[in-house]
Amino acid sequence: MKKNKTIRILVADDHFVVRMGLIALVNTEDDLEVIGQASDGNQAVELFEKLKPDLVLMDLRMPVKDGIAATTEIFRKHPSARVLMLTTYDGDTDIHRAIQSGAQGYVLKNATGVELIPALRAVAAGQKWIPREISARLASRKMFEELTARELEVLQQISKGLANKEIGDVLKITEHTVKDHLKHILGKLHVADRTEAVTVALQRGIIQLK
């Protein structure tokens, strides 16, 4: 029988099989215990209020409310909360958003137990946990200029395969204005055309296919 379970963990992930795997992995450690599980961001926030876990293992992208929004809400009410973000996405924008939301650590879902368990203990102890490859992604972010809100809107429409005139109609701007935004987008992303812009934006987590 396991003793001295000192780190109480809430696991939030919308994929049932993944969630069960994480719970089984965590519960093999004598000093870790899963006390609750959530399948979306709203549940994660509600269970945090109810259970007051020592640590939340939070999936980045979930339905209803994603991990970023849930983490932000948790930290707004509980500044001393501990959150380790878990995701399949390693784009620099995703990572940056996670850290900005308050998460103290970021681990990819392909990480093994050898990597995940130390990360849980470190974040629960108040330490930062940013793997080397994640740090490299954040460092590369400095090479790029941020897109404006309007440029993001245009880029999202481009990802849907719309032509400039169609984008203008959707966003209620002129085709000429769309072309200007596209020029700025290409320059900021360091790409040559709209197809490459969408590819890079998806890789970096700047936009998501909808």
N, C-alpha and C positions, 0 to 999 in steps of 0.2 A: 504493500500500500504506500502511495506517495505521501510525503510529508513536506512541511514547510513551503507550501505554495504561496510565495510572497507577491508575485506579479500577476494581477488579475487583468485579463485581456478580453476586450470586445472585438470580435472579428466581423468586418463588414465587407461583403462581396456578393454581387448579384448572381454569380454562377454557383449553383448548388454543389456540384462536384468539386469545384475549386475550394469552396468554403469548407466542405467536409474534410478535404485533404489537409487544409491549413489547421483546422481544429485538431485533427488526429495527430499532426506533426507537433503542434504546440503542447498538447497534453502528454506527450511522451517525456517531457522534461519535468523534473521534480519541482523546480522553482517557478514554473509557469502554469497558469490555469485559465482556460477559456470560460468566462462566466456568462457570455451572451453572444448572439449572432444576429446580424442584420442583413437583409437582402437589398436594401436601398438606402440612400442618404437620409431620408426622413426617419426611418427606423433607427439608424445609427445615432442620430441626435436624440431621439426619444429614449433609447436604451442607455445612452450616456447619462442622461439626467436621472434615470431610474437606478442604474447600477453603480455609477461613479467608478468606472474601471481605472486601473493604474495606467493603462495604455490601450489605444485603439489601433488595430491593424486595418487600415482603410483602403479599399479599392478606389482608384482614381475615377473611373467611369462607371457609373451606376444609374439606373432609371430613377425617375421622380426627382431626385436631387443627387447630383454627382458628389464625388468625394471632396472636391475642392470647396463646394458650397457648404457641405456638411461640416468640414473641418473649420471653415471660417466661422460658422454659427457656433460651433462648440467653443472655439477660442474666445469669441465675443463674450460669452458668459463665464467661461472657465479658462482664464489666461495661463494657468499652470498645467493644463491638460497635456498629455503626451500622445502624439500621433505619428505612426510610421506609415507612409504611403506605399501601397503595393500596386504595381501596374505592369501591363505588358508594353506600355508606351515609354520610349526613351527619348522623345523629342525634347529639345531644350525649352520650348515654350511650356510644355506639360510640367516639366521639372520645376521651372521657375514659378509657375502658378502654384504648385504644391508647396514649395518653400514659402512663398508669399502668404499663403493661407494660414501658415503657422506650423505646418508639419515639420518635425525635427529630423526626419529621415525619409529616404526614398529607396525602395528596393524593387527590382524587376521580378516578375512572376517566374521567370526561368531560373531564379536563384535557388540553390539547393538549401536544405536544412542547415548545412554547415555555414551558409552565409546568412540565412534568415534568423536563426536563433540568436546569434551574437547581436544582430541588429535590434531585435526586440529587447534584449537585456540592456543594451547601450542607451536606447531612446528612453526606456523606462527609468533609467538612472539619471536622465537629464542631459545626456550627451547627444551630439549630432551624429548622424550616420549617412554619409554620402559616398557611395562606392567610387572608385577611381574613374570608371568609365562615365559615371554620371557627372562627376566634377568636370571632366573633359568637355561634356556636352554644354555645361553651364559656361565654361570658359569660352567656347566657340561662339556663344550667343553674343558676346561683346563685339563680334565682327559685323553684326547686322544692325541696321537701323530699324526701329519699331515701326510697324505699319499703323496708320491712323484708323480710327473706327470706320470711316467711310471706305478706306482702302480694303479693310477686312470684309466689308459688305460686298464690294465689287469682286474681290477674290473668291468669296463664297459663291457668288453667282457664276463666276467663270468655271468653278468646279462642277457646276451643273450643266456645263456645255452651252451656255447662252452666248449669243453674239453680242457685240458692243451695243447695238441698237436695242436689243431685247433687255439687256442689263439696264440701260437708260430708262426704258419703260417701267421696269420693276421698281427701280430706285427713285423714279421721278426726277431724273437729271438728263442732261443732253448727251448725245453720243460723243460729242467732242470732250465733254467732261470725263466720260468713262475712259476715253483714250488717254487723257492726261493722268488719271489715276492708275491706269495700267502701266504707263511709262514709269511712274514712281514705284509701283510694285515690283516691276522687273529689276529696277535699279537697286532697291533695298534688299531684295532676295538674291541678288547677284546671279540672275538667270537671263536666258536669251529670249524665251517665248512664254506664252500663256500656259502651255502644257507643262513645261518644266517648272513654272511658278506653282502650279497646283501640286505637282509631285513633291517639290521641296517643302511646300507649306504643310502638306499632309505628314511628311516625314518628321518635320519639326514640331508638329502638334499645334500649328497656328490655326488651322481650320480642321473641321471634321466633315466627312461626307454625310449629308442628310437626305 
